């Protein structure tokens, strides 16, 4: 509770409330209180548990972890920096200052005082020699170029220009003309062969086919019909009549020699009566 006194409020003008408003307000407030009360209790319980965990669990655990990390990580790193890296750094600084720097200055002095004059002297000495060698190489290259040109290139060009190229040109013309002549001859032979085939076909048709067709249509067909109607049909009928007569004469001769053939006896298929009756056992 606040110990300070609250300033007195000015009385507000009260509005008269009806019985219906009061009858609705009281049940609503009671329902809301019953709904809000468990939520507030759960909230206060969670807050108390959280405060307890932070105060009596997480804080000691965090402190213990910090002590462990300090012992396992921070202290070894401090020792490493103090007793290993610092002496090593001092040693490297001393090496750089006492050894590397004088050695570098000595090398620079040696390069400036010894190597550079020697190099300049070698350049002055070798420049004329290099120029002379270059001139000799140039002269040898020129000589070899003209020797190869005179002995190889010019004869090869002359051979190509005056012999091989004209011969190839003439050979190409000859081969082209031969090819064109062969093509023309092949096409002409085809035309002649087709014309000859058409002529021979026409002659064969008029000499052999047409006379044979006329002979078959005007001579052989009527003669065949006459032979069929006057000779073949009567001959076939006479042959059938002769065959029937021969068969009948053969039958008469068999009856005269052996008599009438016996007729098959009729079989009695009725079931026997009395003791001879058929059963399943006999």
Buried (B, 14 or more C-beta within 10 A) or exposed (E): EEEEEEEEEEEEEEEEEEEEEEEEEEEEEEEEEEEEEEEEEEEEEEEEEEEEEEEEEEEEEEEEEEEEEEEEEEEEEEEEEEEEEEEEEEEEEEEEEEEEEEEEEEEEEEEEEEEEEEEEEEEEEEEEEEEEEEEEEEEEEEEEEEEEEEEEEEEEEEEEEEEEEEEEEEEEEEEEEEEEEEEEEEEEEEEEEEEEEEEEEEEEEEEEEEEEEEEEEEEEEEEEEEEEEEEEEEEEEEEEEEEEEEEEEEEEEEEEEEEEEEEEEEEEEEEEEEEEEEEEEE
